[in-house]
Every structure is written in C-alpha cells, then in structure tokens.
Amino acid sequence: MKKILYIILSIFTVSSAYANQPKDWQLGFQDPASDGMRDIVNFHNNLLLPIIIAISVFVLFLMVYACIRFRASRNPNPSKTTHNVTVEILWTLIPCLILIVMAVPSFKILYKQDTIPKADVTVKAIGYQWYWGYEYPDENIIFDSYMVDDKDLKENQPRLLTVDNEIYVPVNKVIKVMITANDVLHAWALPSFGVKRDAVPGRINETWFKADRTGTFYGQCSELCGIKHAYMPITVNVVTEEEYSQWLDKAKVEFAKEEINKKMKVAKQIKEIK
C-alpha cells in the first residue's frame, strides 16, 4: 500500500531536486529554463493538448453513437447511402482549418529558434563514438566530456547523466552552440532549454539558448549512433558571470588548445615510432 501511495505522489508531485533532469514516473516536460522551452511548453499545453483531447472525445462519441444508434436490432434494413457531399466537404475542411490553427504558432516558434541573436558565448559541440568534445573558439579552450561510470559516481550525481568535464555558461546570456560530428550522426539535446540539433559529419548546425536561471542541466545524444548511444550525456552548468569568469581562468590553463594539440602531436609521433 505504501509503495502504491509513493508512486501516486511521485506522479503528481514536482520535486525541485529533479527540476533539471528526468525523474521517476515523470509526466510532461521538464521545467523550462529558457524562453524557447517555455514557448514550446505553452504551445503544447495550451493549444495542442486541448485540440487532441477534443478530437479524441469527439471520435469516441461518434463511435459510441454509431454502435448504439445503428446496431442491427435497431436497423434491420440498414441504409445503403455511400456519398454525402456536405459531410465529405466538412471532414476535409475542418481538419485543414485545425492544421492551420496549429501550424501558425508552431512556425513562429521555429522561426524564433532558427533566428540566432548576437551571441555572448559560442560553444562548439563535436559528437564522437561515444562521447562529446567541446570547444570555446573565442577563448581558445578545448576538452572532451566522458560519462562517469556507476562505480565512480559521487553522492547526488545522476546515473548515465554525469560527466567528467562539464560545460559552463553564464546565466541570462545568449549562448550559440555550433554542432557537428566526427564519425556518425549524433544529436545534441537539452530538454530544459528546448534545444535539439543533429550533429552531422562534415556539416555544422547551429542553435542557441538563453538560460534564465542557474543550475545544472542534463541532456543526452538523441540520435541512434551505435552500441554506446545511451552513454553520451550532456551536462551544462549555468552560473553567474563571476563564477563563469573564475571557471574561464581555470579552463584556459587546464584546457588550453595549444597545449592539448602539442600533447596530441607528441602522442602521434610516439605511436608512429613504435
């Protein structure tokens, strides 16, 4: 009984501790952390959901009505009507009008997502089999981000979502993300920001977000990319400008692009000698 009660409470209770990641028995979207995701949630909850419910109720009513009104005992001699011009026009026009009502606001959201404002920070995400690599082109920073194994997880670190090197971005700033891949198709997705773009080898896709609150936000690769597709998490830390500046100072030393390139070149030379 207690277990059943816990499940019911889990479904209808929103826990702030899990606001930026999936939670057990979750229904609906994650809490939005950007205007883009807020637009998507409002579009879904205030327009699509009522339309879908209304259509489902209407179709159910027609089915029940037809079963009762036109059952064999009540209609021993059924009508043989095969065409009704009025009905055929209505069931063509009404769905078209419904689609137009749905399409107009969805096009506005898509246009807003594809129109990238002037960026405050630019991050390049590169998909590999099977991890993510990141660059901050304006800051000369480059690093790889691998999932942390279960045995190495610390307290309160979510399984399959925690990484060793996280992305840091400042709050209330426009973040442009350039997305590509090194081998096969991947997809860079962060539900709380309403962001999802394919990572295509030889091509760069762009997206953006502007986080309106601080916190740690989780996403995953959303394109089936191979045997370890489920082990490509994305972790973004949204911090204050002061904390971001402090991270930049450390990252420029730890993840300096020139130093990493030198190490890769030396490792390649050693490998060739061997």
N, C-alpha and C positions, 0 to 999 in steps of 0.2 A: 504493500500500500504506500509506504514511504517513497519507494522508487518511482511509482506512478505519479505521485504528487510532485516529486522533484522534476520529472520530465515535463509535466504540465507547466510548472513555474518557469522552467528553462525556456519554454517556447514563448511565453508571454512576458518575460522579464528581460529587459535590456541591461546588461552588465557593462559598466563603464570600463572595467578592466579589459574587456574584449572588444572595445569600440572600434579598434583599428585593424581587426583581423577576424576571420571566420570564427564562429563559436558553435558549440554543440546545439543541435536542434534549431538552428537559426532559420527564420523565415524572412524573406525580403532581402533588401540590400544592406550593405554595411553603412554605418553612419557616414554621411558625406563630409568631406574636409575641404571641398573646393566648390566654387560656383558652378563649374562644369558638371560635377556629380550631382549637385543639388538640382540643377535643371533636369537631369536625367530622372532622378527620383520623383520630382514633381510631375514630369510628363507621364511617367509610368503610373503613379498612384492617383493622380487627379484626372487623367484623360483615358489612358489605355485600359486601366483596370475597370472603371465603370462601363466602358463600351463592351469589354469582353464579358462582364457579368450580365449586362443587359441582353446581349446576343445569346448567351447560354440559357438564360431564363426564358427568353422568347422561344428558342428552339425546343426546349423542354416542354413548354406549354403546348406548342404545336403537336409534338409527339403524343403527349397525353391526350390532348383533344381529339386527334385523329384516331387513336386507339379506342376511345370511348364512343365518339360520335359515329365513326364509320365501321364499327365492328360488325361481323357477319350477322349476328342475331337481329341487329337493328336495321341492316341494309341487305335484305335477301336478294334484291336486284340492284347491284351497285351501278353507279353512273359510269359511262364509257367515255366521258369527256377527256380529250387528250391535249387540247390547247386552250389557253385563256390569255388573250393579248394583254389585258390590263395587268394580270398577275405577273406575266413574263417581263413586262416593262418595269414594274415595281421591283422585282427581285434582281433586276440588272442595275437600275439607277440607284437604289438605296445603298447597296454595298459600295458603289462608286463614290457616292457622297460621303460615306463613312470613311473610306480610304483617304479622301481629300482632307477631311477634318483631321485625320491622324497624320497625314503627310506634311502639312504646312508647318506645324510646330516642330516636327522632327527635323525638317530641313533647316529650320532656324538654329537648332541645337548643333547639327552637323556643321553648319557654316561657322558658328562660333568656335567650335573645336578646331576647325581647319584654318582659322584665321589667327595666326600666332602674333601676339603683341611683341613689342620690343622686349627682348629678354634681359633679365638681370643676371641670370646664371645659365650657362649652357653645359649640359651633360651629354656625353656620347655613350650609349649602351651597345655593347657588342655581344651577341649570343654565340656561345661555343657549345660543343658537346662535352660536358653538360655543366656549364656554369656561365656566369656573366662577367664581362670585363667592362670597366668604366674609364672614361677619360673626362677631365675638365680642361678642354682645349685652351681656355683663356688663362688658366692657372698652371699649365704645364704639369698636370697630375695624371697619373695612370695607375690603375690597380685592378686586380682580379677579385671576384667575390664568390666564394665557395660556400655551400651549405655546411653547417656544423652537424656532425654525426650525433646520433642519440646519446652515445656514451660521453660526449664532451659537453652536453648541454648544461647550463647553469640554471639556478632557480628562476622561474618565471620566463624562461626563454621557450618560445613555442616550437614544437617539433615540426620539422620539414619547412620551417619558415625563417629560422635563424641563420645568419651568415657570418663569416669571419670579418669581412670588410664591408661596412655599410655606407650607403650614400648619405651625405649631409647636404641639406639645402636650407636657406633662411625662410622664415615664415613671412607671408604677405609679399612675396616677391615672385615675379614671373620666371618660371623655370622651363627652358626649352630643352627637350630631350631629342637627340638625334639617334636613331635606332637602325642598326644593321646586324648582319650575321657573318660569321667566318666560314661556316660549313653548310648547314641545312637551315630550313625555315624555323624560326622561333617566333615568339610574340611577347612583348614587354607589356605587362598588365598590372595596374594598381587600382583595385576597385574603389577605394575611398576617394580617389581623385578623378574617377571616371575616365581613366586612361587605358587604352589598349591599342597597340600598333604592332603589325607584323614586322619581324626582323628578317630581311631578305638579303641573301648574299649578293654582293655587287651593287646594292642599292641602299640609299639612305632615306628612311621615312622620318618624318618629324611630327612631334606632338608637343603639348605644353600643359602646365597646370600652375595654379597659384594656391598653395595651401593656406587656409585661413586659421589654422590652429597648430600648435606644436604637438609633438608626439612621435611615436614610432609606427610606421605604416608598412603593411606587408602585402606583397603580391607574388605572382608566380608566372612562369612561362605558360602561355595559353595556346600554344601550337604544338601538336603531337610531333616531337622531334627525335624520338628514339627511345632506347631502353631506359634511360635515366631522365626522361622528360619530367617526372614528378620531383626531381631533386635540383631544380633550378629556381630557388626562391629569390625574391627581390625585397630588400629591406631599405626603407628610406626614413632617415631621421630628420624631422622638421624641427629646427631650433631657432633661437633668437639670433639676431645679427651678430651680437657679441660672441655667442657660442660658436657661430659659423666661422667668424674670423679666427677664433682660437683653434678650431679644427683645421682651417686652411694652413695656418702656420705650421702645425704638426705634419699635415699631409704633404706639404711642399718639401719637407725633409724626408719623410718616410716613403713617399710615392713619387719622388721626382722622376720625370720622364727620361731625362738624360742618363741618370744612374741606372735605371731599370734597363734601358736599351744597351748600356755598356755591359751589364751583367748577362743579358741575353746573348750578346755578341761573343763574350768570353766563353759562355757555356756552349755555344755553337762551335767555336774554334776547338775547344777541348773534345767535343764529340767527334769532330772531323779528324782530329789527331788519333783518337782511339780507333 
